[in-house]
Amino acid sequence: MKPIVSIIMGSTSDLPVMEKAAKFFDEMEVPFEINALSAHRTPDAVEAFAKGAKERGIKVIIAGAGMAAALPGVIAASTTLPVIGVPVKGSVLDGMDAVYSMLQMPPGIPVATVAINGALNAGILAVQMLALSDEALAKKFAEYKENLRNKIEKANADLKEVKFAYKCN
């Protein structure tokens, strides 16, 4: 089995955030790899990774980073693959610095950016992209979305049973 998604983080301290995407890929049975690379401390390795990712069969890259958040942008500059950025909270600016770094990419070098610590949504977005050309994955993802709907419908039904003195329904 070869990975088709790559999860990259600036350091292993980002793993508690980024593992949400990994767990989702396990649930969806999407082969992935996960590595730590730093745009500032290992720039040559980041460039080599990005330039070689497509040849290795990677179709989507998820890159998590905090503070200056250069990692997703450096990767996006060196590949034609879609890059999803996950701003990681952790700086004195609570992740807003990372959000702005990812959102303000120059024309031609987009980084699709999810919420601060939003690795699960990054995984979901990657699966949506992959499902465009994978019918089995599309079906599995549709079931996931149906389960989300069912959970909310059940929660709403459970709320109808909660009693309060002035509750009107």
Contact map, one row per residue, 1 for C-alpha under 8 A:
1110000000000000000000000000001000000000000000000000000000000000000000000000000000000000000000000000000000000000000000000000000000000000000000000000000000000000000000000
1111000000000000000000000000001100000000000000000000000010000000000000000000000000000000000000000000000000000000000000000000000000000000000000000000000000000000000000000
1111110000000000000000000000011110000000000000000000000011000000000000000000000000000000000000000000000000000000000000000000000000000000000000000000000000000000000000000
0111110000000000000000000000011110000000000000000000000011110000000000000000000000000000000000000000000000000000000000000000000000000000000000000000000000000000000000000
0011111000000000000000000000011110000000000000000000000001111100000000000000000000000000000000000000000000000000000000000000010000000000000000000000000000000000000000000
0011111100000000000000000000000111100000000000000000000001011100000000000000000000000000000000000000000000000000000000000000000000000000000000000000000000000000000000000
0000111110000000010011000000000111100000000000000000000000001111000000000000000000000000000000000000000000000000000000000000000000000000000000000000000000000000000000000
0000011111000000000000000000000001111000000000000000000000001111000000000000000000000000000000000000000000000000000000000000000000000000000000000000000000000000000000000
0000001111110110010000000000000000111100000000000000000000000011100000100000000000000000000000000000000000000000000000000000000000000000000000000000000000000000000000000
0000000111110100000000000000000000011110000000000000000000000001110000100000000000000000000000000000000000000000000000000000000000000000000000000000000000000000000000000
0000000011111110000000000000000000011100000000000000000000000000000000000000000000000000000000000000000000000000000000000000000000000000000000000000000000000000000000000
0000000011111110000000000000000000010000000000000000000000000000000000000000000000000000000000000000000000000000000000000000000000000000000000000000000000000000000000000
0000000000111111000000000000000000000000000000000000000000000000000000000000000000000000000000000000000000000000000000000000000000000000000000000000000000000000000000000
0000000011111111110000000000000000000000000000000000000000000001100000000000000000000001000000000000000000000000000000000000000000000000000000000000000000000000000000000
0000000010111111111000000000000000000000000000000000000000000000000000000000000000000000000000000000000000000000000000000000000000000000000000000000000000000000000000000
0000000000001111111100000000000000000000000000000000000000000000000000000000000000000000000000000000000000000000000000000000000000000000000000000000000000000000000000000
0000000000000111111100000000000000000000000000000000000000000000000000000000000000000001000000000000000000000000000011100000000000000000000000000000000000000000000000000
0000001010000111111111000000000000000000000000000000000000000001000000000000000000000000000000000000000000000000000010110000000000000000000000000000000000000000000000000
0000000000000011111111100000000000000000000000000000000000000000000000000000000000000000000000000000000000000000000000100000000000000000000000000000000000000000000000000
0000000000000001111111110000000000000000000000000000000000000000000000000000000000000000000000000000000000000000000000110010000000000000000000000000000000000000000000000
0000001000000000011111111000000000000000000000000000000000000000000000000000000000000000000000000000000000000000000000111111000000000000000000000000000000000000000000000
0000001000000000011111111100000100000000000000000000000000000000000000000000000000000000000000000000000000000000000000000010000000000000000000000000000000000000000000000
0000000000000000001111111110000000000000000000000000000000000000000000000000000000000000000000000000000000000000000000000000000000000000000000000000000000000000000000000
0000000000000000000111111111000000000000000000000000000000000000000000000000000000000000000000000000000000000000000000010011000000000000000000000000000000000000000000000
0000000000000000000011111111111100000000000000000000000000000000000000000000000000000000000000000000000000000000000000000010000000000000000000000000000000000000000000000
0000000000000000000001111111111000000000000000000000000000000000000000000000000000000000000000000000000000000000000000000000000000000000000000000000000000000000000000000
0000000000000000000000111111110000000000000000000000000000000000000000000000000000000000000000000000000000000000000000000000000000000000000000000000000000000000000000000
0000000000000000000000011111110000000000000000000000000000000000000000000000000000000000000000000000000000000000000000000000000000000000100110000000000000000000000000000
0000000000000000000000001111111000000000000000000000000000000000000000000000000000000000000000000000000000000000000000000000000000000000000000000000000000000000000000000
0011100000000000000000001111111100000000000000000000000000000000000000000000000000000000000000000000000000000000000000000000000000000000000000000000000000000000000000000
1111100000000000000000001100111110000000000000000000000000000000000000000000000000000000000000000000000000000000000000000000000000000000000000000000000000000000000000000
0111111000000000000001001000011111000000000000000000000000000000000000000000000000000000000000000000000000000000000000000000000000000000000000000000000000000000000000000
0011111000000000000000000000001111100000000000000000000000000000000000000000000000000000000000000000000000000000000000000000000000000000000000000000000000000000000000000
0000011100000000000000000000000111110000000000000000000000000000000000000000000000000000000000000000000000000000000000000000000000000000000000000000000000000000000000000
0000011110000000000000000000000011111000000000000000000000000000000000000000000000000000000000000000000000000000000000000000000000000000000000000000000000000000000000000
0000000111110000000000000000000001111100000000000000000000000000000000000000000000000000000000000000000000000000000000000000000000000000000000000000000000000000000000000
0000000111100000000000000000000000111110110011000000000000000000000000100000000000000000000000000000000000000000000000000000000000000000000000000000000000000000000000000
0000000011100000000000000000000000011111111001000000000000000000000000100000000000000000000000000000000000000000000000000000000000000000000000000000000000000000000000000
0000000001000000000000000000000000001111111001000000000000000000000001100100000000000000000000000000000000000000000000000000000000000000000000000000000000000000000000000
0000000000000000000000000000000000000111111000000000000000000000000001000000000000000000000000000000000000000000000000000000000000000000000000000000000000000000000000000
0000000000000000000000000000000000001111111000000000000000000000000000000000000000000000000000000000000000000000000000000000000000000000000000000000000000000000000000000
0000000000000000000000000000000000001111111111000000000000000000000000000000000000000000000000000000000000000000000000000000000000000000000000000000000000000000000000000
0000000000000000000000000000000000000111111111100000000000000000000000000000000000000000000000000000000000000000000000000000000000000000000000000000000000000000000000000
0000000000000000000000000000000000000000011111110000000000000000000000000000000000000000000000000000000000000000000000000000000000000000000000000000000000000000000000000
0000000000000000000000000000000000001000011111111000000000000000000000000000000000000000000000000000000000000000000000000000000000000000000000000000000000000000000000000
0000000000000000000000000000000000001110011111111100000000000000000000100110000000000000000000000000000000000000000000000000000000000000000000000000000000000000000000000
0000000000000000000000000000000000000000001111111110000000000000000000000110010000000000000000000000000000000000000000000000000000000000000000000000000000000000000000000
0000000000000000000000000000000000000000000111111111000000000000000000000000000000000000000000000000000000000000000000000000000000000000000000000000000000000000000000000
0000000000000000000000000000000000000000000011111111100000000000000000000000000000000000000000000000000000000000000000000000000000000000000000000000000000000000000000000
0000000000000000000000000000000000000000000001111111110000000000000000000011011000000000000000000000000000000000000000000000000000000000000000000000000000000000000000000
0000000000000000000000000000000000000000000000111111110000000000000000000000011000000000000000000000000000000000000000000000000000000000000000000000000000000000000000000
0000000000000000000000000000000000000000000000011111111100000000000000000000000000000000000000000000000000000000000000000000000000000000000000000000000000000000000000000
0000000000000000000000000000000000000000000000001111111111000000000000000000001000000000000000000000000000000000000000000000000000000000000000000000000000000000000000000
0000000000000000000000000000000000000000000000000111111111100000000000000000001010000000000000000000000000000000000000000000000000000000000000000000000000000000000000000
0000000000000000000000000000000000000000000000000001111111000000000000000000000000000000000000000000000000000000000000000000000000000000000000000000000000000000000000000
0000000000000000000000000000000000000000000000000001111111000000000000000000000000000000000000000000000000000000000000000000000000000000000000000000000000000000000000000
0111000000000000000000000000000000000000000000000000111111100000000000000000000000000000000000000000000000000000000000000000000000000000000000000000000000000000000000000
0011110000000000000000000000000000000000000000000000111111111000000000000000000000000000000000000000000000000000000000000000000000000000000000000000000000000000000000000
0001100000000000000000000000000000000000000000000000010011111000000000000000000011000000000000000000000000000000000000000000000001000000000000000000000000000000000000000
0001110000000000000000000000000000000000000000000000000001111100000000000000000011110000000000000000000000000000000000000000010000000000000000000000000000000000000000000
0000111100000000000000000000000000000000000000000000000001111110000000000000000011110000000000000000000000000000000000000000000000000000000000000000000000000000000000000
0000111100000000000000000000000000000000000000000000000000011111000000010000000000111100000000000000000000000000000000000110010000000000000000000000000000000000000000000
0000001110000000000000000000000000000000000000000000000000001111100000110000000000111100000000000000000000000000000000000000000000000000000000000000000000000000000000000
0000001111000100010000000000000000000000000000000000000000000111110010110000000000001111000000000000000000000000000000100000000000000000000000000000000000000000000000000
0000000011000100000000000000000000000000000000000000000000000011111111110000000000001111000000000100000000000000000000000000000000000000000000000000000000000000000000000
0000000001000000000000000000000000000000000000000000000000000001111110000000000000000011111000101100000000000000000000000000000000000000000000000000000000000000000000000
0000000000000000000000000000000000000000000000000000000000000000111110000000000000000001111010101100000000000000000000000000000000000000000000000000000000000000000000000
0000000000000000000000000000000000000000000000000000000000000000111111000000000000000000000000001100100000000000000000000000000000000000000000000000000000000000000000000
0000000000000000000000000000000000000000000000000000000000000001111111111000000000000010000000001110110000000000000000000000000000000000000000000000000000000000000000000
0000000000000000000000000000000000000011000000000000000000000000100111111100000000000000000000000000110000000000000000000000000000000000000000000000000000000000000000000
0000000011000000000000000000000000001110000001000000000000000011100011111110000000000000000000000000000000000000000000000000000000000000000000000000000000000000000000000
0000000000000000000000000000000000000000000000000000000000000111100011111111000000111000000000000000010000000010000000000000000000000000000000000000000000000000000000000
0000000000000000000000000000000000000000000000000000000000000000000011111111100000000000000000000000010010001110000000000000000000000000000000000000000000000000000000000
0000000000000000000000000000000000000010000001100000000000000000000001111111110000000000000000000000000000000000000000000000000000000000000000000000000000000000000000000
0000000000000000000000000000000000000000000001100100000000000000000000111111111000100000000000000000000000000000000000000000000000000000000000000000000000000000000000000
0000000000000000000000000000000000000000000000000100000000000000000000011111111111100000000000000000000000001110000000000000000000000000000000000000000000000000000000000
0000000000000000000000000000000000000000000000000000000000000000000000001111111000000000000000000000000000001000000000000000000000000000000000000000000000000000000000000
0000000000000000000000000000000000000000000000100110000000000000000000000111111100000000000000000000000000000000000000000000000000000000000000000000000000000000000000000
0000000000000000000000000000000000000000000000000110110000000000000000000011111110000000000000000000000000000000000000000000000000000000000000000000000000000000000000000
0000000000000000000000000000000000000000000000000000000000000000000000000001011111000000000000000000000000000000000000000000000000000000000000000000000000000000000000000
0000000000000000000000000000000000000000000000000000010000111000000000000001001111100000000000000000000000000000000000000000000000000000000000000000000000000000000000000
0000000000000000000000000000000000000000000000000000000000111000000000000001000111110000000000000000000000000011000000000000000000000000000000000000000000000000000000000
0000000000000000000000000000000000000000000000000000000000011110000000010011000011111000000000000000000000000111000000000000000000000000000000000000000000000000000000000
0000000000000000000000000000000000000000000000000000000000011110000000010000000001111100000000000000000000000011110000000100010000000000000000000000000000000000000000000
0000000000000000000000000000000000000000000000000000000000000111100000010000000000111110000000000000010000000011110000000100000000000000000000000000000000000000000000000
0000000000000000000000000000000000000000000000000000000000000111100000000000000000011111000000000000000000000000111111100100000000000000000000000000000000000000000000000
0000000000000000000000000000000000000000000000000000000000000001110010000000000000001111100000110110010000000000111111000000000000000000000000000000000000000000000000000
0000000000000100100000000000000000000000000000000000000000000001111000000000000000000111110000100100000000000000000110000000000000000000000000000000000000000000000000000
0000000000000000000000000000000000000000000000000000000000000000011000000000000000000011111001110100000000000000000110000000000000000000000000000000000000000000000000000
0000000000000000000000000000000000000000000000000000000000000000011000000000000000000001111111100000000000000000000000000000000000000000000000000000000000000000000000000
0000000000000000000000000000000000000000000000000000000000000000011000000000000000000000111111100000000000000000000000000000000000000000000000000000000000000000000000000
0000000000000000000000000000000000000000000000000000000000000000000000000000000000000000011111100000000000000000000000000000000000000000000000000000000000000000000000000
0000000000000000000000000000000000000000000000000000000000000000001000000000000000000000011111111000000000000000000000000000000000000000000000000000000000000000000000000
0000000000000000000000000000000000000000000000000000000000000000000000000000000000000000111111111000000000000000000000000000000000000000000000000000000000000000000000000
0000000000000000000000000000000000000000000000000000000000000000011000000000000000000011111111111110000000000000000100000000000000000000000000000000000000000000000000000
0000000000000000000000000000000000000000000000000000000000000000000000000000000000000010100011111111000000000000000100000000000000000000000000000000000000000000000000000
0000000000000000000000000000000000000000000000000000000000000000011110000000000000000000000011111111100000000000000000000000000000000000000000000000000000000000000000000
0000000000000000000000000000000000000000000000000000000000000000111110000000000000000011100000111111110000000000000000000000000000000000000000000000000000000000000000000
0000000000000000000000000000000000000000000000000000000000000000000010000000000000000010000000111111111000000000101100000000000000000000000000000000000000000000000000000
0000000000000000000000000000000000000000000000000000000000000000000000000000000000000000000000011111111100000000000000000000000000000000000000000000000000000000000000000
0000000000000000000000000000000000000000000000000000000000000000000111000000000000000000000000001111111110000000000000000000000000000000000000000000000000000000000000000
0000000000000000000000000000000000000000000000000000000000000000000011011000000000001010000000000111111110000011100000000000000000000000000000000000000000000000000000000
0000000000000000000000000000000000000000000000000000000000000000000000000000000000000000000000000011111110000011100000000000000000000000000000000000000000000000000000000
0000000000000000000000000000000000000000000000000000000000000000000000000000000000000000000000000001111111000000000000000000000000000000000000000000000000000000000000000
0000000000000000000000000000000000000000000000000000000000000000000000001000000000000000000000000000111111101110000000000000000000000000000000000000000000000000000000000
0000000000000000000000000000000000000000000000000000000000000000000000000000000000000000000000000000000111111100000000000000000000000000000000000000000000000000000000000
0000000000000000000000000000000000000000000000000000000000000000000000000000000000000000000000000000000011111100000000000000000000000000000000000000000000000000000000000
0000000000000000000000000000000000000000000000000000000000000000000000000000000000000000000000000000000001111100000000000000000000000000000000000000000000000000000000000
0000000000000000000000000000000000000000000000000000000000000000000000001001100000000000000000000000000011111110000000000000000000000000000000000000000000000000000000000
0000000000000000000000000000000000000000000000000000000000000000000000001001000000100000000000000000000011111111000000000000000000000000000000000000000000000000000000000
0000000000000000000000000000000000000000000000000000000000000000000000011001000001111000000000000000011010001111100000000000000000000000000000000000000000000000000000000
0000000000000000000000000000000000000000000000000000000000000000000000000000000001111000000000000000011000000111110000000000000000000000000000000000000000000000000000000
0000000000000000000000000000000000000000000000000000000000000000000000000000000000011110000000000010011000000011111000000000000000000000000000000000000000000000000000000
0000000000000000000000000000000000000000000000000000000000000000000000000000000000011110000000000000000000000001111101101100000000000000000000000000000000000000000000000
0000000000000000000000000000000000000000000000000000000000000000000000000000000000000110000000000010000000000000111111001000000000000000000000000000000000000000000000000
0000000000000000000000000000000000000000000000000000000000000000000000000000000000000111100000110010000000000000011111000000000000000000000000000000000000000000000000000
0000000000000000110000000000000000000000000000000000000000000000000000000000000000000111100000000000000000000000001111100000000000000000000000000000000000000000000000000
0000000000000000100000000000000000000000000000000000000000000000000000000000000000000110000000000000000000000000011111111100000000000000000000000000000000000000000000000
0000000000000000111110000000000000000000000000000000000000000001000000000000000000000100000000000000000000000000010011111110000000000000000000000000000000000000000000000
0000000000000000010110010000000000000000000000000000000000000000000000000000000000000000000000000000000000000000000001111111000000000000000000000000000000000000000000000
0000000000000000000010000000000000000000000000000000000000000000000000000000000000000000000000000000000000000000011001111111100000000000000000000000000000000000000000000
0000000000000000000010000000000000000000000000000000000000000100000000000000000000011100000000000000000000000000010001111111110000000000000000000000000000000000000000000
0000000000000000000111011000000000000000000000000000000000000100000000000000000000000000000000000000000000000000000000111111111000000000000000000000000000000000000000000
0000000000000000000010010000000000000000000000000000000000000000000000000000000000000000000000000000000000000000000000011111111100000000000000000000000000000000000000000
0000000000000000000000000000000000000000000000000000000000000000000000000000000000000000000000000000000000000000000000001111111110000000000000000000000000000000000000000
0000100000000000000000000000000000000000000000000000000000010100000000000000000000010000000000000000000000000000000000000111111111000000000000000000000000000000000000000
0000000000000000000000000000000000000000000000000000000000000000000000000000000000000000000000000000000000000000000000000011111111100000100010000000000000000000000000000
0000000000000000000000000000000000000000000000000000000000000000000000000000000000000000000000000000000000000000000000000001111111110000010010000000000000000000000000000
0000000000000000000000000000000000000000000000000000000000000000000000000000000000000000000000000000000000000000000000000000111111110000000000000000000000000000000000000
0000000000000000000000000000000000000000000000000000000000100000000000000000000000000000000000000000000000000000000000000000011111111100100000000000000000000000000000000
0000000000000000000000000000000000000000000000000000000000000000000000000000000000000000000000000000000000000000000000000000001111111111110010000000000000000000000000000
0000000000000000000000000000000000000000000000000000000000000000000000000000000000000000000000000000000000000000000000000000000111111110010000000000000000000000000000000
0000000000000000000000000000000000000000000000000000000000000000000000000000000000000000000000000000000000000000000000000000000001111110000000000000000000000000000000000
0000000000000000000000000000000000000000000000000000000000000000000000000000000000000000000000000000000000000000000000000000000001111111110000000000000000000000000000000
0000000000000000000000000000000000000000000000000000000000000000000000000000000000000000000000000000000000000000000000000000000000111111111000000000000000000000000000000
0000000000000000000000000000000000000000000000000000000000000000000000000000000000000000000000000000000000000000000000000000000000100111111100000000000000000000000000000
0000000000000000000000000001000000000000000000000000000000000000000000000000000000000000000000000000000000000000000000000000001001100111111110000000000000000000000000000
0000000000000000000000000000000000000000000000000000000000000000000000000000000000000000000000000000000000000000000000000000000100110111111111000000000000000000000000000
0000000000000000000000000000000000000000000000000000000000000000000000000000000000000000000000000000000000000000000000000000000000000011111111100000000000000000000000000
0000000000000000000000000001000000000000000000000000000000000000000000000000000000000000000000000000000000000000000000000000000000000001111111110000000000000000000000000
0000000000000000000000000001000000000000000000000000000000000000000000000000000000000000000000000000000000000000000000000000001100100000111111111000000000000000000000000
0000000000000000000000000000000000000000000000000000000000000000000000000000000000000000000000000000000000000000000000000000000000000000011111111100000000000000000000000
0000000000000000000000000000000000000000000000000000000000000000000000000000000000000000000000000000000000000000000000000000000000000000001111111110000000000000000000000
0000000000000000000000000000000000000000000000000000000000000000000000000000000000000000000000000000000000000000000000000000000000000000000111111111000000000000000000000
0000000000000000000000000000000000000000000000000000000000000000000000000000000000000000000000000000000000000000000000000000000000000000000011111111100000000000000000000
0000000000000000000000000000000000000000000000000000000000000000000000000000000000000000000000000000000000000000000000000000000000000000000001111111110000000000000000000
0000000000000000000000000000000000000000000000000000000000000000000000000000000000000000000000000000000000000000000000000000000000000000000000111111111000000000000000000
0000000000000000000000000000000000000000000000000000000000000000000000000000000000000000000000000000000000000000000000000000000000000000000000011111111100000000000000000
0000000000000000000000000000000000000000000000000000000000000000000000000000000000000000000000000000000000000000000000000000000000000000000000001111111110000000000000000
0000000000000000000000000000000000000000000000000000000000000000000000000000000000000000000000000000000000000000000000000000000000000000000000000111111111000000000000000
0000000000000000000000000000000000000000000000000000000000000000000000000000000000000000000000000000000000000000000000000000000000000000000000000011111111100000000000000
0000000000000000000000000000000000000000000000000000000000000000000000000000000000000000000000000000000000000000000000000000000000000000000000000001111111110000000000000
0000000000000000000000000000000000000000000000000000000000000000000000000000000000000000000000000000000000000000000000000000000000000000000000000000111111111000000000000
0000000000000000000000000000000000000000000000000000000000000000000000000000000000000000000000000000000000000000000000000000000000000000000000000000011111111100000000000
0000000000000000000000000000000000000000000000000000000000000000000000000000000000000000000000000000000000000000000000000000000000000000000000000000001111111110000000000
0000000000000000000000000000000000000000000000000000000000000000000000000000000000000000000000000000000000000000000000000000000000000000000000000000000111111111000000000
0000000000000000000000000000000000000000000000000000000000000000000000000000000000000000000000000000000000000000000000000000000000000000000000000000000011111111100000000
0000000000000000000000000000000000000000000000000000000000000000000000000000000000000000000000000000000000000000000000000000000000000000000000000000000001111111110000000
0000000000000000000000000000000000000000000000000000000000000000000000000000000000000000000000000000000000000000000000000000000000000000000000000000000000111111110000000
0000000000000000000000000000000000000000000000000000000000000000000000000000000000000000000000000000000000000000000000000000000000000000000000000000000000011111111000001
0000000000000000000000000000000000000000000000000000000000000000000000000000000000000000000000000000000000000000000000000000000000000000000000000000000000001111111000000
0000000000000000000000000000000000000000000000000000000000000000000000000000000000000000000000000000000000000000000000000000000000000000000000000000000000000111111100000
0000000000000000000000000000000000000000000000000000000000000000000000000000000000000000000000000000000000000000000000000000000000000000000000000000000000000001111110100
0000000000000000000000000000000000000000000000000000000000000000000000000000000000000000000000000000000000000000000000000000000000000000000000000000000000000000011111100
0000000000000000000000000000000000000000000000000000000000000000000000000000000000000000000000000000000000000000000000000000000000000000000000000000000000000000001111100
0000000000000000000000000000000000000000000000000000000000000000000000000000000000000000000000000000000000000000000000000000000000000000000000000000000000000000000111110
0000000000000000000000000000000000000000000000000000000000000000000000000000000000000000000000000000000000000000000000000000000000000000000000000000000000000000001111111
0000000000000000000000000000000000000000000000000000000000000000000000000000000000000000000000000000000000000000000000000000000000000000000000000000000000000000000001111
0000000000000000000000000000000000000000000000000000000000000000000000000000000000000000000000000000000000000000000000000000000000000000000000000000000000000001000000111
